[in-house]
Amino acid sequence: DVNLMNAAFAGGVSAFAVQTFFIGLIGYTTALVAQEYGAGHPERCRRAGVQALWVALLAWPLLLLCIPLAHWVFPRLGLPAAQVPPLLTFFDLLVGGSVLGLARGALGGYFSGLGRTRVVMVASLAAMLSNVGLSWVLIFGRFGLPALGIVGAAIGTLCASGIALGILAAAWFILPGPRV
């Protein structure tokens, strides 16, 4: 259905757009960790990662405030009537779970700053593959699950982000800290 495709695109781009400031802010984690690591202060690297996680957590309530704003704005944009409800559903779910992606960015920035990009690559690859698989299962209702359509697409995306976050969090606790 073209309306659902358009709704998913517009909802996804809009959810990303409201997060971009915080994504960019958290993205500085890579530079901060690399700077501390390169300066011979490995004990400060974790602090930068924790601060980025705090930014992710504090950004989340602000992003949630965008949900009622979207419910006011999107119906007034002149979009096809059939497109607005699924667009809002997709947007609501993605913004509601945005803390997963922001925290993933914080931990990914930490590992990138240390030069441990393999950890980030493994987490990203797991997220990509699980997003494709989970979304297919949830959108079309495979393996005895109900077909959830656009809701399944959002849930698959959020679960994939959670999987990547889980991998990065496990690495945070398991891998030894930086040494100089």
C-alpha positions in Angstrom: 0.0 0.0 0.0 1.5 3.3 -1.1 -0.1 5.2 1.8 1.6 2.9 4.3 5.0 3.2 2.5 4.6 7.0 2.4 3.6 7.0 6.1 6.5 4.9 7.1 8.9 7.2 5.2 7.5 10.4 6.5 7.2 9.1 10.0 10.7 7.7 10.0 12.3 10.8 8.6 10.3 13.0 11.0 11.4 10.8 14.0 15.0 11.1 12.9 14.7 14.9 12.4 13.5 15.5 15.9 16.4 13.5 17.2 19.2 15.0 15.1 20.3 17.6 17.6 20.8 15.0 20.3 22.4 12.5 17.8 24.9 15.2 16.9 25.6 16.1 20.5 26.1 12.5 21.5 28.3 12.1 18.5 30.9 14.2 20.1 31.6 11.3 22.4 33.9 9.8 19.8 36.1 12.9 19.7 36.1 13.4 23.5 37.0 9.8 24.2 39.7 9.8 21.5 41.1 13.1 22.9 41.3 11.8 26.4 42.7 8.5 25.3 45.4 10.1 23.1 46.3 12.5 25.9 47.1 9.7 28.2 44.1 10.0 30.4 42.3 6.6 29.9 40.5 7.0 33.2 38.5 9.9 31.7 37.3 7.9 28.7 34.5 6.1 30.6 33.4 9.4 32.1 32.8 10.8 28.6 30.8 7.6 27.7 28.7 7.9 30.9 28.1 11.6 30.2 26.9 10.7 26.7 24.5 8.2 28.2 23.2 10.8 30.5 22.6 13.1 27.6 20.6 10.3 25.9 18.5 9.7 29.0 17.9 13.4 29.5 17.0 14.0 25.9 14.4 11.3 25.9 11.7 13.2 27.8 12.2 16.2 25.6 11.8 14.0 22.5 8.6 12.5 24.0 7.2 16.1 24.1 7.4 16.0 20.3 4.7 13.3 20.1 1.8 15.6 20.9 3.3 18.3 18.7 3.3 15.8 15.8 -0.3 15.0 16.5 -1.1 18.6 16.1 1.1 19.3 13.1 0.7 16.3 10.8 -3.0 16.4 10.3 -2.6 20.1 9.2 -0.1 19.4 6.5 -2.6 18.4 3.8 -1.5 14.8 3.6 -3.9 12.2 2.4 -6.3 11.3 5.2 -5.4 7.6 5.0 -1.7 8.4 5.5 -1.9 10.4 8.7 -2.9 7.7 11.3 -0.2 5.2 10.3 2.4 8.0 10.0 1.6 9.1 13.6 1.7 5.6 14.8 5.1 5.0 13.3 6.4 8.3 14.5 5.1 7.7 18.1 6.7 4.3 18.3 10.1 5.4 16.9 10.3 8.5 19.1 9.0 6.6 22.1 11.9 4.2 21.7 14.4 6.8 20.7 16.4 6.4 23.9 17.6 3.0 22.5 19.2 4.6 19.5 20.6 7.5 21.5 22.2 5.2 24.1 23.5 3.1 21.3 25.1 6.2 19.8 26.7 7.0 23.1 28.3 3.6 23.6 29.2 3.4 19.9 31.0 6.7 20.2 32.9 5.5 23.3 34.2 2.4 21.5 34.9 4.4 18.3 36.9 6.9 20.3 39.0 4.1 21.7 39.6 2.7 18.2 37.6 -0.4 19.0 35.5 -0.1 15.9 35.1 -3.9 15.5 32.7 -3.8 18.5 30.6 -1.1 16.8 30.7 -3.0 13.5 29.4 -6.2 15.2 26.6 -4.3 16.9 25.6 -2.5 13.8 25.7 -5.6 11.7 23.5 -7.4 14.3 21.1 -4.5 14.3 20.9 -4.5 10.5 20.3 -8.2 10.1 17.9 -8.4 13.0 16.0 -5.3 11.7 15.4 -7.0 8.4 14.4 -10.3 9.9 12.3 -9.0 12.7 10.5 -6.5 10.6 9.7 -9.1 7.9 8.3 -11.4 10.6 6.3 -8.7 12.4 5.1 -6.8 9.3 3.8 -9.8 7.5 3.0 -12.1 10.4 5.3 -15.0 9.9 5.8 -18.0 12.2 2.4 -17.8 13.7 2.6 -14.2 14.7 -0.1 -11.7 13.7 0.7 -9.4 10.8 1.3 -6.0 12.5 2.0 -3.9 9.4 3.6 -0.5 10.1 3.5 -1.2 13.9 5.6 -4.4 13.2 8.1 -2.3 11.2 8.6 0.1 14.1 8.8 -2.7 16.6 11.4 -4.5 14.5 13.5 -1.4 14.2 13.3 -0.7 17.9 14.2 -4.3 18.8 17.1 -4.2 16.4 18.4 -1.0 18.1 17.9 -2.7 21.4 20.0 -5.7 20.2 22.8 -3.4 19.1 22.6 -1.5 22.4 22.8 -4.9 24.3 25.9 -5.9 22.4 27.6 -2.5 23.1 26.5 -2.6 26.8 27.9 -6.2 27.2 31.2 -5.0 25.7 31.1 -2.0 28.1 31.0 -4.4 31.0 33.1 -7.3 29.7 36.0 -5.7 27.8 38.8 -4.3 29.8 39.0 -0.5 30.0 41.4 1.6 27.9 45.1 1.5 28.7 47.8 3.9 27.7 
